[in-house]
Amino acid sequence: MTVDETVESLSELGFSPYEARIYVALLQKSPMNGHEIGKHSGVPTSKVYETLERLRGKGAVRVYESDPVRYAPTPYRDLLSTFSDRMERTITKVSRSLATVAMDTDANLTWSITGAGNVVESLRNAVRNAKTRIRAVLDPPTADELAADLHAARERGVHVDVAPPLPGEDGRLCVVVGDDTETVVGTLGAGRAASGVWTHHAAVSLLARQHVEAAQKVCSPAGKTPPRTSSA
């Protein structure tokens, strides 16, 4: 990964471009004084010290009270651990707050999903939400993307049945049914825009389960375990 890519990735943790460039420069060489930091990071000298103060506030730099004052980065593993703990606490707090105001979703509504990333994340969420059983039809690329989540489901005692798509299906039709209720159906690839639906509607769930069963029967000889089918 290049320096520019690393700087861009740090922006996702709330670093400004100047903050990210100074932190990366300190990882590459430290300790340094303010003048040296400006030279190695490319941050204007007039902005170096105020940026360092913000980094101190984030817990991202350490100060050596020498003459001149020099700076070193907080080890990146320690920094990421701190950020992870903060984010986990924030998510827990927000989750509790949202739970007090959110209404239950009408189980009969069917919601549309647009975009490959959103379709895959909806499939992933259905896998993660399942408590007892997962029935799925997944093409190889999507099965690979969800492999860790399917493994985690098996580890927590969920019965997992996964079959490949039916032969000749146009595009990558993927289905996940969790606990025979939460259902996600999506199409990916084949020159079409990725789209799908998410629902708890009983009729859609039934049709999706029947599709999974058909894929299992077609893709495996009678009496044998279907490909990609497993249980805890």
Secondary structure, DSSP 8 states (H G I E B T S, - for coil): --HHHHHHHHHTTT--HHHHHHHHHHHHS-SEEHHHHHHHH---HHHHHHHHHHHHHHT-EEEE-SSS-EEEE--HHHHHHHHHHHHHHHHHHHHHHHHHH-----TT-EEEEESHHHHHHHHHHHHHH-SSEEEEE--HHHHHHTHHHHHHHHHTT-EEEEE---TT-SSEEEEEEETTTEEEEEEE-TTS--EEEEE--HHHHHHHHHHHHHHHHHTS-TTS--TTEE--
